[in-house]
Amino acid sequence: MTEQLEIDPCTIALHPIHDADHRHVADRVAYRQQDDPESDDTMAAAARALASAVYELGDAGLLGNRTLFATLPSEWLDRPELLPTPAPRMALGVADAERVDDTLLARLDEIRERGYRVVVPASLLNQDVEALLPRTDIVTLASTDALAADLLAQLPQRKIKLLVENIRTPEELARYRQMGCHFYNGDYLARPSFIAARPRGRHGNRAAQIRLIRALYDDDTDLQTLQELVVQMPHLHVAILRRANSSYFNRGGKEVDLSRGMQVLGQIELRRLILTLTLASLQPSSRIVLRMALQRAFMCRNLSAPFAELDPEDAFTTGLFSLMDALLEQDRDTLFEQLPLSQPILRALRHREGALGAVLQLCEDHERQLEASDSQTPSDRLHQCYLDALDSTRSLMGHL
C-alpha cells in the first residue's frame, strides 16, 4: 500500500536552559502546528513534538546528554506507557493544571514513581503547599516575589530546585542568582532553536502496523516476528536504530543493527516508542472511526472487570478490533486472517461466542439502545461503563 496524504509538519522550539555558571544543561521543548492549530488535537500535537525532540533528534547533537523539560497535557499523563524516556533525563509538568485536586496529585505521584522529575509553577504551589511540596522537584518562577520568603527557605532542605523563566536583562539574572536559583531560561542568555519536524503519512502497510502493535502486547511474540513487521515501516525502523544507538541505551559505544537494537530497547520501550510514533502520525480522516473503536474497546475492558476469568486487555482488543475493518478500510474476513489474534478473540469477533463475545454483544446492544432511545438513559452499572469509556477515549484522543 502506498503512503497516503502527509500530515502537516509540526514546528518545535528548544529553549536553552543554563545553570548559575552559564552552562547549557537542559532544554525546554515547546511546539505548535504550522497550518491550522485548531484542527489538531492536543494529544497528537504533543506526540509529534515528543517524537521529534526525544525519539528522532535524540543524540543527533541537538540534545546530547542534557535534560529535557516538557509540559504535557493531562490526557498524556493518563497513559504511562506513552511517557517519554529515559526518565532520569526528563522533567515533566502538567500543561492544563489550574488547581490542586486529587486527580492532579495522583498524576504527579505516578510521574515521580516512574523516575521523572516533577515541575510545578509557583502559582500552583502556592495553592496547596502542604500537598505539593512532597511531590515537587523543580519550581518555575515568573517573578522574584512569586514565593514567600519562608517557603523559599524550605526548598533547599527538600532538594527542590528553582527554574527562572524569561530572563531578559543582566539585572534580572543577578537578582535571581542572589535568590539561589538553579536553572535560567530566557532570550538574554540564548535564543531558542526552531526545528520543523518532517511531515509524516501512514508509512507502509496499515495492517502490518496494527499487527505490530498487537504483537507488542503478545508475550509469545518472538523478536524475529517483530523485526519482520518493523522493516515494513521505514520510519519505525529508523527511529528504533536511532533510539538503540543513543548514548543512554548503547553503553558499549559500538553501533547496533535493527535486531540487536530491538533487544537493547526491550518490549516496554519498543511499545512506548511505536505507540508514540503511531499516535503522532494519525490521519484526521481516520479519527472518527478510531474514536468509535476506542469507545467500544474501553467499554469492553470496563465490562470485563468483575470477571476474574477475563483478561481486561483481551476484552480491550476485542472491542478495538470489532471496528478495525472499517478503520483500515479492508475486508473483515481477510483482515482477521492476517492478524495474529487468539482464537477466543476471533470467535468473539466473528460469532459473538464465548465470554469475550458476550461482553462485546452487551456493548453493542447498549450502543444500539442509546441510538434508539429518546429519553435519558438510567444511571446503571452498564451505562456507567459506557460513560467511563467516553472519558477514557476523550483523554486519549482529545476533541475530534
C-alpha positions in Angstrom: 0.0 0.0 0.0 1.4 3.4 -0.9 1.7 6.2 1.5 -1.4 8.4 1.9 -1.6 12.2 2.4 1.0 13.5 4.7 0.3 15.3 8.0 1.2 18.9 8.2 4.7 19.4 9.8 5.0 20.5 13.4 7.5 23.1 14.5 9.2 22.6 17.8 11.2 25.1 19.7 14.1 24.1 22.0 14.7 26.8 24.7 18.2 26.5 26.2 18.3 26.3 30.0 21.5 27.3 31.8 22.8 26.8 35.3 24.2 29.5 37.6 27.6 29.2 35.9 26.0 29.8 32.5 26.5 26.2 31.3 23.9 24.9 28.9 22.5 22.0 31.0 18.9 21.5 29.7 16.3 22.4 27.1 12.6 23.1 27.3 10.5 21.9 24.3 7.6 23.9 23.0 5.5 23.1 20.0 2.9 24.4 17.6 1.1 23.2 14.4 2.3 25.1 11.3 -1.0 25.5 9.5 -4.3 25.3 11.5 -3.7 24.7 15.1 -7.4 24.4 15.9 -7.7 21.3 13.7 -5.1 19.5 15.7 -5.9 17.7 18.9 -3.7 18.2 22.0 -2.5 14.6 22.2 -1.4 14.5 18.5 0.5 17.8 18.8 2.3 16.6 22.0 3.1 13.3 20.3 4.6 15.0 17.3 6.7 17.2 19.5 8.0 14.4 21.6 8.6 12.2 18.6 10.8 14.8 17.2 12.6 16.1 20.4 13.0 12.7 22.1 12.8 9.9 19.6 14.2 11.5 16.4 16.6 14.2 17.4 18.0 12.4 20.4 21.7 12.1 20.3 22.0 13.8 16.9 23.7 16.7 18.6 20.7 18.8 19.5 20.0 17.4 22.9 23.1 15.3 23.7 23.0 14.3 27.4 21.1 17.4 28.6 17.8 17.2 30.5 14.6 17.9 28.5 11.8 19.9 30.2 8.4 19.1 28.7 4.9 20.3 29.7 2.4 17.6 28.7 -1.4 17.6 28.6 -3.1 15.8 31.4 -4.5 13.2 28.9 -1.0 12.2 28.1 -0.2 11.5 31.8 -3.1 9.1 31.9 -1.2 6.9 29.5 2.0 6.0 31.4 3.2 3.8 28.6 3.5 7.0 26.4 5.7 8.9 28.8 9.0 9.8 27.1 12.2 8.1 28.3 14.8 7.9 29.7 13.1 9.1 32.8 16.2 10.4 34.6 16.8 12.9 31.8 13.2 14.2 31.7 11.5 16.9 33.8 7.7 16.9 33.3 5.0 19.4 34.0 1.2 19.3 33.5 0.1 21.8 30.8 -3.5 22.4 31.9 -3.2 22.2 35.7 -5.1 25.2 37.1 -6.0 23.9 40.5 -4.8 21.3 43.0 -7.1 18.3 43.4 -6.9 14.6 44.0 -6.6 13.9 40.2 -3.6 16.1 39.8 -1.9 14.8 42.9 -2.4 11.2 41.6 -0.8 12.1 38.3 2.2 13.7 40.0 2.6 10.6 42.2 2.6 8.4 39.1 5.2 10.6 37.4 7.6 10.5 40.4 7.2 6.8 40.9 8.4 6.2 37.4 11.6 8.2 38.0 10.6 11.5 36.4 11.2 14.9 37.9 8.1 16.9 38.5 8.0 20.6 37.5 5.4 22.8 39.2 4.8 26.6 38.7 5.0 28.8 41.8 1.4 29.9 41.2 0.2 26.3 41.6 2.5 25.5 44.5 1.0 28.5 46.4 -2.4 27.0 46.2 -1.6 24.0 48.4 2.0 24.0 49.7 1.5 21.1 52.0 0.2 18.7 49.3 2.6 19.8 46.5 5.9 20.2 48.3 6.5 16.4 48.7 5.6 15.9 45.0 7.7 18.7 43.5 11.3 18.6 42.2 11.5 21.9 40.4 9.5 25.1 40.8 9.2 27.6 38.0 9.3 31.3 38.9 7.9 34.2 36.8 9.0 36.9 39.3 11.2 37.4 42.3 8.3 37.6 44.6 6.4 34.6 43.3 7.2 32.6 46.5 7.1 33.8 50.1 10.5 34.0 51.9 9.6 31.3 54.5 8.6 29.0 51.6 11.8 29.7 49.7 13.8 28.8 52.9 12.2 25.3 52.9 13.2 24.4 49.4 16.9 23.6 49.8 16.4 21.1 52.6 13.8 19.3 50.4 16.2 19.4 47.5 13.7 21.3 45.4 15.3 23.5 42.7 14.2 26.7 41.1 13.8 27.4 37.3 13.5 31.0 36.2 11.6 31.8 33.1 12.1 34.6 30.6 15.3 36.2 31.8 15.6 39.5 29.7 18.3 41.6 31.4 21.6 41.1 33.3 19.9 42.8 36.3 17.2 40.2 36.4 19.8 37.4 36.2 21.7 38.9 39.1 18.6 39.2 41.3 17.6 35.5 40.7 21.2 34.3 41.3 21.1 36.0 44.7 18.0 34.0 45.4 19.9 30.8 44.8 18.1 29.7 41.6 19.5 26.7 39.8 18.1 26.9 36.2 17.8 30.0 34.0 15.9 30.4 30.7 15.4 33.5 28.6 16.4 35.4 25.5 19.1 37.3 27.4 21.0 34.0 27.8 20.2 32.3 24.5 17.6 32.3 21.7 15.5 29.2 21.1 16.2 26.8 18.3 13.3 26.1 15.9 13.1 22.7 14.2 10.4 21.7 11.7 9.5 18.0 12.2 9.5 16.1 9.0 5.9 15.6 7.7 4.6 12.1 8.1 2.0 10.0 6.5 0.9 6.4 7.1 4.1 4.6 6.2 3.8 1.2 4.6 1.0 -1.3 5.1 -1.5 -0.3 7.7 -2.5 -3.9 8.6 1.2 -4.6 9.3 1.2 -1.6 11.6 -1.8 -3.0 13.5 -0.2 -6.4 13.6 3.0 -4.9 15.1 1.0 -3.1 17.8 -0.9 -6.2 18.7 2.4 -8.3 18.6 4.0 -5.9 21.1 1.3 -6.9 23.6 1.7 -10.6 23.0 4.1 -12.2 25.4 4.6 -15.1 23.0 5.8 -12.9 20.1 9.4 -13.6 19.2 11.9 -11.0 18.2 12.1 -12.2 14.6 8.4 -11.7 14.1 8.6 -8.1 15.4 11.6 -7.4 13.2 9.8 -8.6 10.1 7.0 -6.2 10.9 9.2 -3.3 11.7 11.1 -3.5 8.4 7.8 -2.9 6.5 7.6 0.6 8.1 10.8 2.5 7.4 10.0 5.4 9.8 9.9 2.9 12.7 13.0 1.1 11.5 15.0 4.4 11.6 13.5 5.5 14.9 14.4 2.2 16.6 18.0 2.4 15.2 18.4 6.0 16.5 17.0 5.1 19.9 19.0 2.0 20.3 22.2 3.7 19.3 21.7 6.7 21.6 24.2 7.1 24.4 21.6 6.2 27.0 20.8 2.7 25.6 24.1 1.9 23.8 26.5 1.9 26.6 29.1 -0.1 24.7 29.5 2.5 22.0 29.5 0.0 19.1 26.8 0.7 16.6 24.0 -1.9 16.7 21.7 -3.1 13.9 17.9 -3.5 14.0 17.8 -6.9 15.6 20.3 -6.1 18.3 18.7 -2.6 18.7 15.3 -4.2 19.5 16.9 -6.4 22.1 18.6 -3.4 23.6 15.4 -1.4 23.9 13.2 -4.3 25.2 9.4 -4.8 24.8 8.3 -1.9 27.1 10.5 0.7 25.4 9.5 -0.6 21.9 5.9 -0.4 22.8 6.3 3.2 24.1 8.2 4.3 21.0 5.9 2.7 18.5 2.7 3.9 20.2 4.1 7.4 20.3 5.0 7.5 16.7 1.7 5.9 15.7 -0.3 8.5 17.6 1.9 11.2 16.1 1.0 10.1 12.5 -2.8 9.6 12.8 -4.7 10.9 9.9 -7.6 13.3 10.6 -9.9 11.2 8.3 -9.5 8.1 10.5 -10.1 9.7 13.8 -13.9 9.5 13.9 -13.8 5.7 13.3 -10.8 5.4 15.7 -12.8 7.2 18.4 -15.7 4.8 18.0 -13.4 1.8 18.2 -11.7 3.2 21.3 -15.0 3.8 23.0 -16.1 0.2 22.4 -12.7 -1.1 23.4 -12.7 0.8 26.7 -16.2 -0.2 27.4 -15.4 -3.9 26.8 -12.5 -3.6 29.2 -14.7 -1.9 31.8 -17.3 -4.6 31.5 -14.8 -7.4 31.9 -13.5 -6.0 35.3 -15.9 -8.1 37.6 -15.0 -11.4 35.9 -11.7 -13.0 37.1 -11.6 -15.3 34.1 -11.5 -12.5 31.6 -8.2 -10.7 30.7 -9.0 -6.9 30.5 -6.5 -6.5 27.7 -8.2 -9.2 25.7 -11.5 -7.5 26.2 -10.0 -4.2 25.1 -8.5 -5.8 22.0 -11.8 -7.5 21.1 -13.7 -4.1 21.3 -11.0 -2.3 19.3 -10.7 -4.9 16.5 -14.5 -5.1 16.2 -14.3 -1.9 14.1 -10.8 -2.4 12.7 -12.1 -3.4 9.3 -13.8 0.0 9.0 -10.7 1.8 10.4 -8.4 0.1 7.9 -10.9 0.0 5.1 -10.3 -3.7 4.5 -12.5 -6.7 4.1 -13.3 -8.1 7.6 -12.6 -11.8 7.0 -9.4 -11.0 5.1 -8.2 -8.7 7.8 -8.8 -11.3 10.6 -6.9 -13.9 8.6 -3.9 -11.5 8.6 -3.9 -10.6 12.3 -2.3 -12.8 14.9 -5.3 -12.7 17.3 -6.1 -15.5 19.7 -9.0 -17.9 19.0 -11.2 -16.6 21.8 -10.9 -13.1 20.4 -11.6 -14.3 16.9 -14.6 -16.3 18.0 -15.9 -13.3 19.8 -15.4 -11.0 16.7 -16.8 -13.4 14.2 -19.6 -15.1 16.0 -20.0 -13.3 19.4 -19.1 -16.6 21.1 -17.6 -17.2 24.5 -17.2 -14.8 27.4 -15.5 -12.1 25.2 -18.3 -12.4 22.7 -20.9 -11.9 25.4 -19.1 -8.8 26.6 -18.8 -7.4 23.0 -22.5 -8.2 22.4 -23.5 -6.4 25.6 -21.5 -3.4 24.5 -23.1 -3.3 21.0 -26.6 -3.8 22.4 -26.1 -0.8 24.7 -24.8 1.3 21.8 -28.0 0.5 19.8 -30.1 1.2 22.8 -28.6 4.7 23.1 -29.2 5.3 19.4 -32.8 4.3 19.6 -33.7 6.0 22.9 -35.1 9.5 23.0 -35.2 9.6 26.8 -32.5 9.9 29.4 -30.6 6.7 30.0 -30.8 5.5 33.6 -27.5 5.7 35.6 -26.9 1.9 35.9 -23.7 -0.1 36.0 -23.8 -0.7 32.2 -24.2 2.9 31.3 -21.5 3.9 33.8 -19.1 1.6 32.0 -20.1 3.4 28.8 -19.6 6.9 30.4 -16.2 5.8 31.7 -15.3 4.6 28.2 -16.2 8.0 26.8 -14.0 9.7 29.3 -11.1 7.4 28.6 -11.5 8.0 24.8 -11.7 11.8 25.2 -8.5 11.7 27.3 -6.7 9.7 24.7 -8.0 11.4 21.5 -8.8 14.9 22.6 -11.5 16.8 20.7 -12.1 15.5 17.2 
